[in-house]
């Protein structure tokens, strides 16, 4: 594949026909059992959480879920999680730590849901608590950015020991449209903003934020999801092997150093 500009990457990442987490789950994990609810308010379909087998070992899976059509997108709120979604993630992450299961998160969201009811139910607090919990987990955490990783909605599930990104995935603190609206009061300058904020997998890998880029094999002009899934399995397995060999103290120190060094300019 050629090296398209950031805005072209964004259009690929947001394309409605791009495979979603629900498409990757059966290719990455066997015997997946979904677990619902936050034990406080209810369930959030924007997060699929549960237990599955990855290459013969049990893992906890937390997958942000966009829909493949209009009805599915309405059901999953276009992948924008409510506070109960983050609380469900924390519940399952604590369970994973208790039973010494690694955690694998699949990131695909434009951001957390910013609506009135989500705020009333404690959206900001849920995200903050999720960040704090994932920073202190004593089991390996691997994050895989499938398409769009936007703002705190994505960061809450990607405080991880390794962040892997598909070739055309994007990951940023703010959307290009939001950046352009704030800086220039002109959303039409989003393509220019996309180049400035460095949100592509290549940009993030060069800054040591992303740990690996997974090439998107093509088949008939579309992503060959089976070939991509095999590469994902290989990369996840590599990092799980590395981090599983660490003591809890070494793991926490590694995670701390990884995020402490973000933004450091040599």
Residue frames as qw, qx, qy, qz and C-alpha x, y, z in Angstrom:
[[0.000, 0.889, 0.458, 0.000, 0.00, 0.00, 0.00],
 [0.331, 0.584, -0.057, 0.739, 1.13, 3.55, -0.67],
 [0.331, -0.291, -0.530, 0.725, 1.54, 6.04, 2.16],
 [0.031, -0.736, -0.479, -0.476, -1.65, 8.13, 2.05],
 [0.001, 0.440, -0.271, 0.856, -2.01, 11.39, 3.91],
 [0.063, 0.054, 0.780, -0.620, -3.56, 11.48, 7.37],
 [0.539, 0.207, 0.155, -0.802, -6.98, 12.54, 6.09],
 [0.663, 0.210, -0.599, -0.398, -7.08, 9.59, 3.71],
 [0.275, 0.063, -0.905, 0.318, -6.23, 7.28, 6.61],
 [0.286, 0.115, 0.529, -0.791, -9.07, 8.80, 8.59],
 [0.660, 0.218, -0.187, -0.695, -11.56, 8.14, 5.80],
 [0.578, 0.153, -0.796, -0.095, -10.39, 4.53, 5.63],
 [0.104, 0.021, -0.821, 0.562, -10.64, 4.13, 9.41],
 [0.375, 0.224, 0.418, -0.796, -14.17, 5.52, 9.42],
 [0.395, 0.100, -0.650, -0.641, -15.43, 3.69, 6.34],
 [0.735, -0.152, 0.240, -0.616, -18.76, 2.01, 7.14],
 [0.938, 0.174, -0.258, -0.154, -17.64, -1.28, 5.54],
 [0.224, 0.565, -0.717, 0.342, -14.47, -1.54, 7.60],
 [0.668, -0.226, -0.707, 0.051, -14.50, -4.66, 9.82],
 [0.413, -0.701, 0.155, -0.560, -15.61, -4.06, 13.38],
 [0.224, -0.441, 0.786, -0.371, -14.70, -5.66, 16.71],
 [0.800, 0.057, 0.424, -0.421, -17.59, -8.09, 16.37],
 [0.818, 0.512, -0.237, -0.114, -15.98, -9.35, 13.14],
 [0.305, 0.611, -0.677, 0.273, -12.56, -9.81, 14.77],
 [0.581, -0.440, 0.510, -0.457, -13.72, -11.52, 17.97],
 [0.961, 0.021, 0.229, -0.154, -14.33, -15.01, 16.52],
 [0.748, 0.571, -0.263, 0.215, -11.06, -14.84, 14.57],
 [0.128, 0.656, -0.552, 0.499, -8.95, -13.93, 17.59],
 [0.333, -0.290, 0.707, -0.552, -10.62, -15.86, 20.40],
 [0.461, -0.119, -0.841, -0.257, -12.20, -19.26, 20.91],
 [0.428, -0.442, -0.768, 0.176, -15.08, -20.12, 23.23],
 [0.035, 0.230, -0.173, 0.957, -15.90, -16.48, 23.94],
 [0.266, -0.604, -0.743, 0.109, -18.50, -16.00, 26.68],
 [0.019, 0.557, 0.060, 0.828, -20.01, -12.53, 26.93],
 [0.352, -0.460, -0.643, 0.501, -20.63, -11.02, 30.36],
 [0.010, 0.652, 0.324, 0.685, -22.99, -8.08, 30.66],
 [0.445, -0.820, -0.315, -0.172, -23.84, -5.34, 33.11],
 [0.263, 0.566, -0.413, 0.663, -22.03, -2.99, 35.46],
 [0.487, -0.382, -0.725, 0.302, -23.96, -4.07, 38.59],
 [0.098, -0.293, -0.297, 0.904, -24.94, -0.43, 39.11],
 [0.396, 0.404, 0.016, -0.824, -27.18, 0.80, 36.29],
 [0.850, 0.394, 0.225, -0.269, -27.32, -1.67, 33.42],
 [0.749, 0.003, 0.474, 0.463, -25.51, -2.95, 30.36],
 [0.179, 0.781, -0.212, -0.560, -23.83, -0.92, 27.64],
 [0.877, 0.352, 0.317, 0.078, -23.88, -2.59, 24.18],
 [0.363, 0.888, -0.276, 0.056, -21.06, -0.26, 23.06],
 [0.067, -0.604, 0.781, -0.143, -18.70, -2.53, 25.03],
 [0.927, -0.010, -0.329, -0.178, -18.57, -6.29, 24.48],
 [0.133, -0.634, 0.688, -0.328, -16.88, -7.84, 27.49],
 [0.958, -0.131, 0.006, -0.254, -16.21, -11.40, 28.47],
 [0.508, -0.519, 0.678, 0.114, -13.84, -14.34, 28.69],
 [0.850, 0.475, -0.142, -0.176, -12.34, -16.28, 25.79],
 [0.838, -0.272, 0.337, 0.333, -9.39, -18.47, 24.90],
 [0.358, 0.876, -0.290, -0.142, -6.42, -16.96, 23.11],
 [0.529, 0.525, -0.662, 0.081, -3.97, -19.50, 21.75],
 [0.700, -0.114, -0.693, 0.131, -4.89, -21.96, 24.48],
 [0.294, -0.141, -0.575, 0.750, -4.96, -19.59, 27.46],
 [0.082, -0.792, -0.604, 0.011, -7.93, -17.84, 29.08],
 [0.244, 0.054, -0.019, 0.968, -8.05, -14.07, 28.67],
 [0.129, 0.707, 0.522, -0.458, -10.49, -11.29, 29.42],
 [0.306, 0.306, 0.494, 0.753, -11.65, -9.39, 26.34],
 [0.068, 0.713, 0.364, -0.596, -12.99, -5.82, 26.32],
 [0.346, 0.199, 0.593, 0.699, -14.08, -4.74, 22.84],
 [0.227, 0.480, 0.151, -0.834, -15.56, -1.40, 21.90],
 [0.380, 0.305, 0.843, 0.227, -18.30, -2.20, 19.44],
 [0.292, 0.350, -0.171, -0.873, -19.53, -0.16, 16.49],
 [0.724, 0.342, 0.523, -0.293, -22.36, -1.43, 14.31],
 [0.371, -0.053, 0.715, 0.590, -22.16, -2.78, 10.78],
 [0.009, 0.526, 0.618, 0.584, -25.41, -1.12, 9.72],
 [0.202, -0.516, 0.012, -0.832, -27.77, 1.63, 10.90],
 [0.765, -0.500, -0.237, -0.329, -29.71, -0.55, 13.32],
 [0.835, -0.169, -0.318, 0.415, -26.56, -2.00, 14.90],
 [0.326, 0.317, -0.184, 0.871, -25.07, 1.47, 15.20],
 [0.435, -0.567, -0.064, -0.696, -28.17, 2.69, 16.97],
 [0.876, -0.392, -0.279, -0.046, -28.00, -0.30, 19.32],
 [0.782, -0.146, -0.188, 0.576, -24.31, 0.28, 20.08],
 [0.132, -0.946, -0.105, 0.277, -24.52, 4.07, 20.09],
 [0.563, 0.788, -0.195, 0.155, -21.93, 4.17, 17.27],
 [0.778, 0.111, -0.395, 0.476, -19.33, 2.74, 19.64],
 [0.008, -0.563, 0.291, -0.774, -19.61, 5.64, 22.11],
 [0.489, -0.244, -0.795, 0.262, -19.67, 4.16, 25.59],
 [0.437, -0.755, -0.112, -0.476, -21.81, 5.33, 28.49],
 [0.210, -0.637, 0.611, -0.420, -20.51, 5.27, 32.08],
 [0.878, -0.164, 0.356, -0.274, -22.01, 1.83, 32.63],
 [0.863, 0.457, -0.192, 0.099, -19.75, 0.58, 29.82],
 [0.266, 0.646, -0.556, 0.451, -16.64, 1.81, 31.64],
 [0.559, -0.432, 0.523, -0.477, -17.92, 0.39, 34.91],
 [0.980, 0.110, 0.083, -0.146, -18.49, -2.96, 33.18],
 [0.655, 0.579, -0.399, 0.278, -14.92, -2.81, 31.88],
 [0.102, -0.606, 0.601, -0.512, -13.63, -2.17, 35.41],
 [0.824, -0.232, 0.335, -0.394, -15.70, -5.02, 36.84],
 [0.965, 0.259, -0.036, 0.027, -14.29, -7.48, 34.33],
 [0.427, 0.672, -0.467, 0.386, -10.75, -6.10, 34.67],
 [0.400, -0.548, 0.564, -0.471, -10.84, -6.64, 38.44],
 [0.944, -0.024, 0.238, -0.226, -12.12, -10.16, 37.86],
 [0.794, 0.521, -0.262, 0.172, -9.29, -10.79, 35.40],
 [0.092, 0.673, -0.578, 0.453, -6.73, -9.63, 37.94],
 [0.697, -0.377, 0.439, -0.424, -8.26, -11.86, 40.62],
 [0.947, 0.079, 0.309, -0.049, -7.93, -14.94, 38.43],
 [0.414, -0.523, 0.538, 0.515, -4.59, -13.91, 36.84],
 [0.626, 0.522, 0.534, 0.224, -5.99, -13.57, 33.31],
 [0.269, -0.126, 0.268, 0.917, -4.36, -11.20, 30.79],
 [0.322, 0.723, 0.421, -0.444, -6.63, -8.51, 29.36],
 [0.329, 0.098, 0.555, 0.757, -6.94, -7.72, 25.65],
 [0.242, 0.676, 0.361, -0.595, -8.85, -4.61, 24.62],
 [0.399, 0.378, 0.586, 0.595, -10.08, -3.79, 21.13],
 [0.044, -0.544, -0.184, 0.817, -10.32, -0.05, 20.58],
 [0.138, 0.325, 0.632, 0.690, -12.80, 1.43, 18.10],
 [0.099, -0.789, -0.559, 0.233, -14.64, 4.56, 19.18],
 [0.261, 0.698, 0.107, 0.658, -14.88, 8.23, 18.18],
 [0.014, 0.362, -0.458, 0.812, -15.02, 9.00, 21.91],
 [0.028, -0.302, -0.846, 0.438, -17.13, 8.55, 25.01],
 [0.037, -0.681, -0.624, -0.382, -20.78, 9.54, 24.72],
 [0.198, 0.087, -0.253, 0.943, -21.09, 13.24, 25.71],
 [0.319, -0.542, -0.523, -0.576, -24.86, 13.34, 26.27],
 [0.364, -0.556, 0.225, -0.713, -26.72, 14.77, 29.25],
 [0.904, -0.323, -0.044, -0.276, -27.83, 11.40, 30.65],
 [0.846, 0.159, -0.333, 0.386, -24.31, 9.97, 30.44],
 [0.186, 0.489, -0.366, 0.769, -22.95, 12.98, 32.30],
 [0.598, -0.498, 0.110, -0.619, -25.70, 12.66, 34.91],
 [0.974, -0.199, -0.091, -0.064, -24.71, 9.03, 35.51],
 [0.567, -0.715, 0.347, 0.217, -21.07, 9.97, 36.09],
 [0.824, 0.546, -0.024, 0.151, -19.31, 9.75, 32.71],
 [0.235, 0.809, -0.429, 0.326, -16.22, 11.75, 33.68],
 [0.535, -0.557, 0.564, -0.292, -15.81, 9.88, 36.96],
 [0.954, 0.086, 0.280, -0.067, -16.21, 6.48, 35.28],
 [0.704, 0.642, -0.184, 0.243, -13.49, 7.30, 32.73],
 [0.032, -0.778, 0.504, -0.374, -11.15, 8.65, 35.40],
 [0.728, -0.381, 0.512, -0.248, -11.62, 5.57, 37.58],
 [0.942, 0.314, 0.111, 0.036, -11.04, 3.34, 34.57],
 [0.449, 0.758, -0.359, 0.307, -7.76, 5.11, 33.84],
 [0.323, -0.661, 0.567, -0.370, -6.64, 4.73, 37.45],
 [0.893, -0.139, 0.386, -0.187, -7.57, 1.05, 37.60],
 [0.886, 0.447, -0.017, 0.125, -5.86, 0.06, 34.35],
 [0.230, 0.798, -0.456, 0.320, -2.70, 1.86, 35.42],
 [0.363, -0.538, 0.656, -0.384, -2.51, -0.37, 38.50],
 [0.959, 0.048, -0.014, -0.279, -3.57, -3.79, 37.16],
 [0.383, -0.589, 0.709, 0.068, -1.12, -6.56, 37.98],
 [0.746, 0.216, 0.615, 0.136, -1.85, -8.59, 34.86],
 [0.285, -0.093, 0.506, 0.809, -0.69, -7.94, 31.28],
 [0.399, 0.718, 0.387, -0.418, -2.88, -5.58, 29.24],
 [0.338, -0.019, 0.599, 0.725, -2.65, -5.46, 25.44],
 [0.371, 0.665, 0.282, -0.584, -4.62, -2.83, 23.48],
 [0.398, 0.149, 0.693, 0.582, -5.37, -3.26, 19.78],
 [0.260, 0.551, 0.100, -0.787, -6.64, -0.17, 17.93],
 [0.554, 0.345, 0.735, 0.185, -8.81, -1.45, 15.09],
 [0.310, 0.686, 0.448, 0.483, -10.00, 1.77, 13.49],
 [0.015, -0.738, -0.007, -0.674, -10.72, 4.92, 15.45],
 [0.571, -0.380, -0.538, 0.489, -9.35, 5.65, 18.91],
 [0.040, 0.683, 0.144, 0.715, -10.81, 8.94, 19.99],
 [0.267, -0.667, 0.197, -0.667, -10.20, 10.98, 23.14],
 [0.307, -0.367, 0.728, -0.492, -10.68, 9.71, 26.69],
 [0.877, 0.088, 0.110, -0.460, -13.25, 7.25, 25.41],
 [0.854, 0.360, -0.368, 0.078, -10.43, 5.26, 23.85],
 [0.196, 0.585, -0.621, 0.484, -7.71, 6.07, 26.38],
 [0.653, -0.401, 0.370, -0.525, -9.76, 4.59, 29.23],
 [0.972, 0.001, 0.218, -0.092, -9.21, 1.11, 27.74],
 [0.786, 0.519, -0.166, 0.294, -5.72, 1.61, 26.37],
 [0.259, -0.783, 0.524, -0.212, -3.62, 2.22, 29.46],
 [0.996, 0.077, 0.009, -0.044, -1.81, -0.92, 28.39],
 [0.650, -0.495, 0.437, 0.376, 1.59, -2.56, 28.42],
 [0.295, -0.078, 0.640, 0.705, 1.56, -2.56, 24.61],
 [0.468, 0.621, 0.240, -0.581, -0.55, -0.62, 22.12],
 [0.398, 0.039, 0.759, 0.513, -0.91, -2.25, 18.70],
 [0.383, 0.586, 0.112, -0.706, -2.49, -0.45, 15.75],
 [0.691, 0.442, 0.532, 0.209, -3.82, -1.57, 12.42],
 [0.488, 0.084, 0.301, 0.815, -2.12, 0.22, 9.53],
 [0.020, -0.487, -0.355, -0.798, -5.02, 2.59, 8.82],
 [0.440, -0.692, -0.548, 0.165, -6.15, 3.06, 12.41],
 [0.120, 0.637, -0.122, 0.751, -6.04, 6.48, 14.07],
 [0.600, -0.522, -0.511, 0.326, -5.61, 7.44, 17.72],
 [0.215, 0.423, -0.061, 0.878, -5.81, 10.95, 19.11],
 [0.102, -0.280, -0.606, 0.737, -6.86, 13.13, 22.00],
 [0.342, 0.577, 0.254, -0.697, -9.30, 15.02, 19.76],
 [0.658, 0.493, 0.538, 0.184, -10.89, 14.54, 16.36],
 [0.377, 0.076, 0.294, 0.875, -9.52, 16.65, 13.46],
 [0.099, -0.685, -0.494, -0.526, -12.94, 18.27, 13.17],
 [0.507, -0.798, -0.293, 0.141, -12.85, 19.26, 16.84],
 [0.591, -0.304, 0.098, 0.741, -9.27, 20.51, 16.53],
 [0.241, 0.325, 0.402, 0.821, -10.14, 22.66, 13.50],
 [0.254, -0.781, -0.470, -0.325, -13.26, 24.04, 15.19],
 [0.566, -0.729, -0.177, 0.342, -11.32, 25.08, 18.28],
 [0.545, -0.299, 0.207, 0.755, -8.16, 26.41, 16.62],
 [0.132, 0.022, 0.442, 0.887, -9.56, 28.02, 13.48],
 [0.421, 0.380, 0.429, -0.703, -13.33, 28.10, 14.14],
 [0.585, 0.472, -0.361, -0.553, -13.61, 26.26, 10.84],
 [0.803, -0.112, 0.573, -0.123, -14.40, 22.54, 10.73],
 [0.795, 0.603, -0.007, -0.063, -13.67, 22.45, 6.98],
 [0.213, 0.774, -0.581, 0.131, -9.95, 22.64, 7.86],
 [0.872, -0.331, 0.323, -0.163, -10.09, 19.16, 9.40],
 [0.914, 0.330, -0.055, 0.229, -7.76, 17.67, 6.72],
 [0.292, 0.716, -0.374, 0.512, -5.09, 20.22, 7.66],
 [0.550, -0.604, 0.388, -0.428, -5.65, 19.50, 11.35],
 [0.996, -0.045, 0.060, -0.052, -5.22, 15.79, 10.69],
 [0.723, 0.478, -0.270, 0.418, -1.68, 16.39, 9.46],
 [0.016, -0.706, 0.379, -0.598, -0.79, 18.55, 12.46],
 [0.663, -0.511, 0.316, -0.447, -2.03, 16.39, 15.33],
 [0.219, 0.443, -0.869, 0.023, -0.12, 13.25, 14.27],
 [0.716, -0.120, 0.418, -0.546, -2.81, 10.61, 14.74],
 [0.829, 0.318, -0.387, -0.249, -1.82, 7.89, 12.28],
 [0.957, -0.267, 0.040, 0.103, -0.26, 4.57, 13.25],
 [0.720, 0.390, -0.107, 0.564, 2.99, 5.63, 11.57],
 [0.039, -0.753, 0.185, -0.630, 3.09, 8.90, 13.53],
 [0.704, -0.606, 0.167, -0.330, 2.38, 7.21, 16.83],
 [0.966, -0.034, -0.035, 0.256, 4.89, 4.43, 16.22],
 [0.530, 0.537, -0.175, 0.632, 7.58, 7.00, 15.50],
 [0.212, -0.670, 0.266, -0.659, 6.80, 8.68, 18.84],
 [0.256, 0.119, -0.901, 0.329, 6.91, 5.36, 20.75],
 [0.546, -0.056, 0.330, -0.768, 3.23, 5.56, 21.64],
 [0.934, 0.173, -0.054, -0.307, 2.22, 2.64, 19.43],
 [0.545, -0.504, 0.661, 0.110, 4.38, -0.46, 19.88],
 [0.375, -0.005, 0.835, 0.403, 3.55, -2.20, 16.60],
 [0.491, 0.407, -0.135, -0.758, 1.79, -1.54, 13.29],
 [0.577, 0.128, 0.807, 0.013, -0.16, -4.40, 11.75],
 [0.069, 0.205, -0.569, -0.794, -0.22, -4.29, 7.97],
 [0.629, 0.349, 0.406, -0.564, -3.67, -4.40, 6.41],
 [0.262, -0.038, 0.854, 0.448, -3.54, -7.09, 3.76],
 [0.475, 0.345, -0.046, -0.808, -5.91, -6.43, 0.87],
 [0.311, 0.163, 0.920, 0.174, -8.28, -8.75, -0.95],
 [0.170, 0.607, 0.673, 0.387, -10.26, -7.36, -3.87],
 [0.035, 0.582, 0.064, 0.810, -9.78, -3.80, -2.63],
 [0.621, -0.664, -0.050, -0.413, -11.01, -4.61, 0.87],
 [0.246, -0.604, 0.699, -0.292, -9.24, -5.60, 4.05],
 [0.714, 0.047, -0.694, -0.082, -8.44, -9.32, 4.14],
 [0.546, -0.645, 0.230, -0.483, -9.65, -9.70, 7.71],
 [0.983, -0.179, -0.024, 0.039, -8.43, -13.28, 8.05],
 [0.709, 0.362, -0.211, 0.567, -4.88, -12.34, 7.07],
 [0.058, -0.677, 0.238, -0.694, -4.97, -9.30, 9.35],
 [0.787, -0.521, 0.066, -0.324, -6.30, -11.38, 12.23],
 [0.943, 0.010, -0.158, 0.294, -3.38, -13.80, 11.87],
 [0.415, 0.493, -0.259, 0.720, -0.95, -10.88, 12.16],
 [0.427, -0.653, 0.138, -0.610, -2.85, -9.61, 15.21],
 [0.942, -0.323, -0.072, -0.060, -2.57, -13.04, 16.84],
 [0.793, 0.231, -0.226, 0.516, 1.17, -13.12, 16.19],
 [0.141, 0.568, -0.244, 0.773, 1.77, -9.67, 17.69],
 [0.636, -0.582, 0.067, -0.503, -0.51, -10.19, 20.69],
 [0.967, -0.175, -0.154, 0.106, 1.13, -13.54, 21.43],
 [0.606, 0.385, -0.287, 0.635, 4.59, -11.97, 21.26],
 [0.096, -0.562, 0.275, -0.774, 3.76, -9.31, 23.81],
 [0.815, -0.445, -0.030, -0.369, 1.77, -11.63, 26.07],
 [0.911, 0.010, -0.275, 0.306, 4.77, -13.94, 26.24],
 [0.376, 0.440, -0.304, 0.756, 7.04, -11.03, 27.13],
 [0.311, -0.525, 0.202, -0.766, 4.79, -9.52, 29.79],
 [0.889, -0.333, -0.190, -0.251, 3.67, -12.80, 31.32],
 [0.793, 0.095, -0.393, 0.456, 7.31, -13.48, 32.21],
 [0.088, 0.498, -0.299, 0.809, 7.42, -10.31, 34.34],
 [0.233, -0.346, -0.754, 0.507, 6.59, -10.13, 38.02],
 [0.029, -0.854, -0.517, -0.054, 3.67, -7.86, 38.97],
 [0.324, -0.790, 0.012, 0.520, 6.15, -5.26, 40.20],
 [0.362, -0.192, 0.545, 0.732, 8.12, -5.34, 36.94],
 [0.181, 0.555, 0.710, 0.393, 4.90, -5.10, 34.93],
 [0.127, -0.911, -0.357, 0.164, 3.70, -2.04, 36.82],
 [0.359, -0.643, 0.233, 0.635, 7.08, -0.36, 36.45],
 [0.344, 0.099, 0.665, 0.655, 7.14, -1.07, 32.71],
 [0.081, 0.740, 0.623, 0.242, 3.66, 0.36, 32.26],
 [0.251, -0.873, -0.159, 0.386, 4.52, 3.43, 34.32],
 [0.375, -0.441, 0.408, 0.706, 7.65, 4.11, 32.29],
 [0.325, 0.366, 0.703, 0.516, 5.84, 3.63, 29.00],
 [0.008, 0.857, 0.471, 0.210, 3.33, 6.38, 29.74],
 [0.407, -0.782, -0.025, 0.471, 5.74, 8.55, 31.69],
 [0.439, -0.264, 0.457, 0.727, 7.92, 8.89, 28.60],
 [0.327, 0.665, 0.588, 0.322, 5.13, 9.98, 26.25],
 [0.042, 0.984, 0.146, 0.089, 5.83, 13.54, 25.15],
 [0.574, -0.630, 0.275, 0.445, 9.52, 13.38, 25.97],
 [0.600, 0.794, -0.069, 0.066, 11.61, 15.10, 23.30],
 [0.808, -0.305, 0.153, 0.480, 15.26, 14.10, 23.02]]
